Amino acid sequence: MTPERQETLTRIGPGTTMGELLRRYWWPLAASVEVRPGRALARRLLGEDLVLFRTPAGGLGLIDEHCTHRGASLRCGHVDEEGIACPYHGWKFDHHGHCLAMPAEPRQKPALLRRAATRGFPVQELGGLVFAYIGPDPAPLLPRYDLLLQDDALRDIGVAELPCNWLQIMENSVDPAHVEWLHGHHLAGVRSERGEPAPTQYLKHHQRIGFDVFEYGIIKRRIVAGGSEEDEDWRTGHPLIFPCALRVGTGNQHRFQFRVPMDDTHTRHYWYACYLPPEGRSAPPQREIPLYPVPWRDEHGDYIVDFVDGGDIMVWVSQGAIADRTRERLVASDKGIVLYRRLLLEQAQRVADGLDPMGVIRDEAENRVIRFAQERNKLGDGRRLLREAIEMSHVRYSPLKEQIIALLQP
């Protein structure tokens, strides 16, 4: 890859090729439980610093983080029913970014308040997540993905902030061959050395991989040793949801992995998990969907690699803040990566031509519920894989782990 193409594919600030593409989509900015009434928190998205706040009555607002007066951060501002007031001099902004008040100014003329306005952005809540759109008007519809609407399920959300570029994380999602080595052989070696149970399902050799572009992204397929085209791994597969999400799971576990580019060298990763009860049973009621951190470094600063997601994070981060693709040597098993990169460039060209890229939704009828298929009997033994995944994945850190195990008992 040329240095110029590397820059095109990785940089996401305002005015960049990928930045313009990614600004056409809604992004999960926070978990609902993080934004309590009367509170604000800072967020970085696509290289821009923002502040998200919730009024005492529950209304959400998203504006630029820094006050237009002297540039102080609004993250510590006072939130009331009208909006958020800067802690420095009390300039107040509503959720549209309009400046409502300048307490130190005796004559607050409308023209002065108009000039002091900041940028406000659309923000919506769905399924325990707060989504933001920071692209050009008119904003598309917030996609109503199936798991975000699931009503009889146990749900939780894991999160980690990672010091690396978004693209090397997403490329991992179209690289099936890494599963048998990173999550199979490597993980088995690490856990065996520690006297811990080793994985058995991830070790299966990939005999064939395939990829198909569909309206929302790329379907990933595989045939492992002992399998055939009749297996769900090939017939159904699971999707990369363009541009930066993955749908994955097995049995009654269904998950989205949302990869949110904070800037060129940092990514916020959400594991949005949904556990469906066996037939004839119901999930316990949830007042709210909990958020929990997924650690990936130990107390010595070393990578935690004795679980599946820790291995993924290790290879993502260890490639560097932005992986140097000018030095890579792609081979036949990397064809999914080649396809994803080509799709990014094709969709960026659509944006440059004034068109919507794939997955942008403007039709209410299409958006009632967007369903995605995934394997239920993954790698030929979905039940066994699920048992291993609970013990050897991010699920081990969930505050709901014991409830999840109890719910999924046959």
C-alpha positions in Angstrom: 0.0 0.0 0.0 1.3 3.5 -0.8 1.7 6.1 2.0 -1.0 8.2 0.3 -3.5 5.4 0.3 -2.7 4.6 3.9 -3.5 8.2 4.9 -6.7 8.2 2.9 -8.0 5.0 4.6 -7.0 5.8 8.2 -7.5 9.6 8.8 -11.0 10.6 10.0 -10.8 14.3 11.0 -13.0 16.9 9.4 -12.4 17.2 5.6 -10.6 13.9 5.2 -11.9 11.2 2.8 -12.8 8.7 5.6 -13.9 11.5 7.9 -16.5 12.7 5.3 -17.7 9.1 4.9 -18.0 8.2 8.6 -19.8 11.5 9.3 -22.8 10.1 7.3 -23.6 7.6 10.1 -24.9 7.6 13.6 -22.4 6.6 16.4 -22.9 5.2 19.9 -21.5 7.9 22.1 -22.2 6.6 25.6 -24.3 4.2 27.5 -27.6 5.6 28.8 -26.5 4.8 32.4 -23.5 7.1 32.0 -25.6 10.2 31.4 -27.6 10.8 34.6 -30.1 13.6 34.8 -28.4 17.0 35.5 -25.0 15.6 34.4 -22.6 16.2 31.5 -19.7 14.2 30.1 -17.0 14.9 27.5 -16.7 12.7 24.5 -14.4 12.7 21.5 -15.8 11.5 18.2 -14.1 11.6 14.7 -11.5 14.0 16.0 -14.0 16.5 17.5 -14.4 17.3 21.2 -18.1 17.3 22.3 -20.1 17.5 25.5 -23.1 15.3 26.1 -25.6 16.3 28.8 -29.0 15.3 30.2 -31.4 17.8 31.7 -33.1 17.0 35.0 -36.2 16.0 33.1 -34.2 13.6 30.9 -33.7 15.6 27.7 -30.4 15.0 25.9 -28.1 17.6 24.3 -24.8 17.4 22.4 -22.7 20.4 21.6 -19.1 21.4 21.1 -17.2 20.9 24.3 -15.5 24.3 24.5 -17.4 27.5 25.4 -17.4 30.1 22.6 -16.4 32.8 25.2 -13.0 31.8 26.4 -12.7 28.2 25.4 -13.3 26.6 28.8 -14.6 23.0 28.8 -18.4 22.6 29.4 -17.9 19.1 30.9 -18.1 20.6 34.4 -21.0 22.9 33.5 -24.2 23.3 35.4 -27.1 21.5 33.7 -30.7 22.7 34.1 -33.9 22.4 32.1 -32.8 25.1 29.6 -29.4 23.6 28.8 -25.8 23.8 30.1 -24.0 26.8 31.6 -20.2 27.2 31.4 -18.6 26.9 34.8 -16.3 29.9 34.0 -18.7 32.8 33.4 -22.1 31.2 33.1 -22.7 31.4 29.4 -25.6 29.1 28.8 -26.3 27.0 25.7 -29.3 24.9 24.8 -29.3 21.5 23.0 -29.2 23.3 19.6 -26.1 25.2 20.6 -28.0 28.5 20.9 -26.5 30.9 23.5 -29.3 31.7 26.0 -27.5 33.9 28.5 -24.3 35.9 29.3 -24.8 36.7 33.0 -21.9 39.3 33.2 -23.3 41.3 30.3 -26.0 43.9 31.3 -27.2 44.2 27.7 -27.7 40.8 26.2 -28.7 41.8 22.8 -30.2 39.1 20.5 -27.4 39.7 17.9 -24.7 39.2 20.5 -26.3 35.9 21.7 -26.6 34.7 18.1 -22.9 35.3 17.4 -22.0 33.4 20.6 -23.8 30.2 19.4 -21.9 27.0 19.2 -22.6 23.8 17.2 -25.4 21.4 18.3 -25.8 17.9 17.0 -28.7 15.4 16.8 -28.7 12.8 19.6 -31.0 9.9 20.3 -31.3 7.1 22.8 -32.1 3.5 21.8 -31.5 0.2 23.5 -29.5 1.6 26.4 -27.1 3.5 24.2 -26.9 7.2 23.3 -26.3 7.8 19.6 -24.9 10.9 17.9 -24.8 12.2 14.4 -22.3 14.9 13.5 -22.6 15.0 9.7 -24.3 17.3 7.3 -28.1 17.9 7.3 -30.5 16.3 6.8 -29.6 13.6 9.3 -30.6 10.1 8.2 -32.7 7.9 10.5 -31.1 6.3 13.4 -31.0 2.6 12.4 -33.3 0.4 14.5 -31.1 -2.7 14.6 -32.9 -5.8 16.0 -30.9 -6.3 19.2 -31.4 -2.7 20.2 -35.2 -3.4 20.2 -35.2 -6.8 21.8 -37.6 -6.8 24.7 -37.3 -10.3 26.2 -33.6 -10.6 26.8 -30.9 -10.0 29.3 -28.5 -7.2 28.1 -25.3 -5.7 29.1 -22.6 -3.4 27.6 -18.8 -3.8 27.9 -16.5 -0.9 27.0 -12.8 -0.3 26.4 -10.9 2.7 25.1 -8.0 1.6 22.9 -5.0 3.6 21.8 -5.1 2.6 18.1 -6.7 3.5 14.8 -10.2 2.2 14.0 -9.3 0.5 10.8 -7.0 -2.2 12.2 -9.8 -3.1 14.5 -12.3 -3.4 11.7 -10.0 -5.3 9.4 -9.9 -8.0 12.1 -13.6 -8.6 11.5 -12.9 -9.8 7.9 -10.0 -12.0 8.9 -11.5 -15.4 9.9 -8.2 -17.2 9.8 -7.1 -15.4 13.0 -9.7 -17.3 15.0 -8.0 -20.7 14.9 -4.5 -19.2 15.7 -5.1 -16.3 18.0 -8.2 -17.6 19.8 -7.3 -21.3 19.4 -3.6 -22.2 19.5 -2.3 -19.0 21.2 -5.1 -18.8 23.8 -4.8 -22.5 24.5 -1.1 -22.1 25.1 -1.5 -19.2 27.4 -4.3 -20.8 29.5 -2.5 -24.2 29.6 0.6 -22.6 31.0 -1.5 -21.1 33.8 -3.3 -24.4 34.5 -6.6 -23.0 33.2 -9.1 -24.8 30.9 -8.1 -24.3 27.2 -10.4 -23.6 24.3 -11.4 -26.5 22.1 -13.8 -25.0 19.5 -11.7 -22.1 18.3 -8.9 -24.5 17.3 -10.8 -25.9 14.3 -8.9 -25.4 11.0 -10.5 -23.1 8.4 -10.7 -25.0 5.1 -12.6 -22.3 3.2 -13.6 -18.7 3.8 -16.0 -16.5 1.8 -17.4 -13.0 1.8 -20.5 -11.5 0.2 -21.4 -7.8 0.1 -25.1 -7.1 1.0 -27.0 -3.9 1.6 -25.7 -3.3 5.1 -22.1 -4.5 4.8 -20.3 -7.8 4.3 -21.4 -11.4 5.2 -18.5 -13.5 6.5 -18.6 -17.2 5.9 -16.4 -20.2 6.8 -16.1 -24.0 6.6 -14.0 -25.5 9.3 -12.5 -29.0 9.5 -15.2 -31.6 9.4 -17.8 -29.2 8.1 -19.5 -28.4 4.8 -21.5 -25.8 2.9 -24.6 -27.1 4.8 -23.3 -25.8 8.1 -24.6 -22.5 9.4 -21.0 -21.1 9.4 -21.3 -21.1 5.6 -25.0 -20.9 4.8 -25.7 -18.1 7.3 -22.4 -16.7 8.5 -22.5 -13.3 10.3 -22.2 -9.7 9.1 -19.8 -6.9 9.3 -22.2 -3.9 9.5 -20.8 -1.1 7.5 -18.9 0.9 8.4 -17.7 0.0 11.9 -19.7 -2.7 13.6 -19.8 -6.5 13.8 -22.7 -8.8 14.6 -21.5 -12.1 16.2 -22.5 -14.7 18.7 -23.7 -18.3 19.0 -26.8 -20.1 20.4 -28.9 -17.6 22.4 -26.1 -15.1 22.7 -26.2 -12.3 20.2 -23.8 -9.3 20.2 -22.9 -6.2 18.4 -19.4 -4.9 18.6 -19.4 -1.2 17.9 -16.0 0.4 17.1 -16.2 4.1 17.5 -13.4 6.2 16.1 -12.5 8.8 18.7 -9.7 10.3 16.6 -7.0 8.9 14.4 -5.2 7.0 17.2 -8.0 6.1 19.7 -11.1 4.0 19.4 -13.9 3.3 21.9 -15.1 -0.3 21.7 -18.5 -1.4 22.9 -19.6 -5.0 23.3 -23.4 -4.9 23.2 -24.6 -8.3 24.3 -28.1 -9.7 24.2 -29.0 -13.1 25.8 -32.2 -14.7 24.8 -34.0 -17.0 27.2 -34.6 -20.7 26.1 -38.0 -21.5 24.7 -40.7 -21.4 27.4 -38.8 -19.1 29.8 -38.5 -15.3 30.2 -35.6 -13.1 30.9 -35.5 -11.3 34.2 -36.7 -7.6 34.0 -34.0 -5.0 33.7 -34.5 -1.4 35.0 -31.5 -0.3 33.0 -28.7 -1.9 30.9 -25.4 -2.0 32.9 -22.1 -0.8 31.6 -18.9 -2.4 32.6 -15.2 -1.9 31.8 -13.3 -4.6 29.9 -9.6 -4.4 31.1 -6.9 -5.3 28.7 -3.7 -4.4 30.6 -2.7 -5.8 34.0 -1.2 -4.0 37.0 2.3 -4.2 35.3 1.1 -2.7 32.1 1.2 -6.0 30.2 -1.5 -7.2 27.9 -4.1 -9.5 29.4 -4.2 -12.3 26.8 -5.9 -15.2 28.7 -9.3 -14.4 27.1 -10.5 -14.0 23.6 -11.1 -10.3 23.5 -7.8 -9.6 25.3 -6.0 -11.4 22.5 -7.8 -9.3 19.9 -6.9 -6.1 21.7 -3.3 -7.2 22.0 -2.9 -7.6 18.2 -4.8 -4.4 17.4 -2.9 -2.2 19.8 0.5 -3.9 19.2 0.3 -2.9 15.5 0.9 0.6 16.6 -1.2 3.7 16.9 -1.8 3.5 13.2 -0.7 0.2 11.6 1.9 0.7 8.9 0.3 -1.0 5.9 3.1 0.1 3.6 5.1 -2.8 5.1 2.4 -5.5 5.0 2.4 -8.6 2.9 -1.2 -9.7 2.1 -1.9 -13.3 1.0 -4.9 -15.2 -0.3 -6.5 -15.6 3.2 -6.6 -11.7 3.5 -9.2 -11.3 0.7 -11.8 -10.1 3.2 -9.5 -7.2 4.2 -9.0 -6.3 0.6 -12.7 -6.3 0.0 -13.4 -4.1 3.1 -10.8 -1.5 2.0 -12.3 -1.4 -1.5 -15.7 -1.0 0.0 -14.6 1.9 2.1 -13.1 3.7 -1.0 -16.2 2.9 -3.1 -18.6 4.3 -0.5 -16.3 7.4 0.1 -16.6 8.1 -3.7 -20.4 7.9 -3.4 -20.2 10.6 -0.7 -17.9 12.7 -2.9 -20.5 12.4 -5.7 -23.3 13.7 -3.4 -24.9 10.3 -2.7 -25.7 8.4 0.4 -23.3 5.5 1.2 -24.5 2.0 2.0 -26.5 1.5 5.2 -27.7 5.0 5.5 -31.5 4.9 6.0 -34.1 7.5 5.2 -37.2 5.4 4.7 -39.3 4.9 7.9 -40.8 1.6 6.5 -37.3 0.1 6.0 -36.4 1.2 9.5 -39.1 -0.4 11.6 -36.7 -3.1 12.5 -33.5 -4.2 10.7 -32.8 -7.8 11.3 -29.5 -9.6 10.9 -28.9 -13.3 10.7 -26.1 -15.0 12.5 -25.0 -18.6 13.2 -26.7 -20.3 16.2 -24.6 -23.5 15.9 -21.3 -21.8 15.3 -18.2 -23.9 14.5 -20.3 -27.0 14.6 -21.0 -27.1 18.3 -22.7 -23.8 19.3 -23.5 -24.9 22.9 -20.0 -25.9 23.7 -18.6 -22.8 22.1 -21.0 -20.6 24.1 -19.9 -22.2 27.4 -16.3 -21.5 26.5 -17.1 -18.0 25.3 -18.7 -17.1 28.7 -15.5 -18.1 30.6 -13.0 -17.0 28.0 -14.4 -13.7 26.7 -15.4 -10.2 27.9 -18.4 -11.9 29.5 -16.2 -12.9 32.5 -16.1 -9.2 33.5 -19.9 -8.7 33.3 -21.8 -7.9 36.5 -24.5 -10.1 35.0 -22.3 -13.1 34.4 -24.1 -15.4 37.0 -27.5 -14.3 35.7 -26.4 -15.0 32.1 -25.3 -18.5 33.0 -28.5 -19.2 34.9 -30.7 -17.8 32.0 -28.9 -19.9 29.4 -29.2 -23.2 31.3 -31.2 -25.7 29.2 
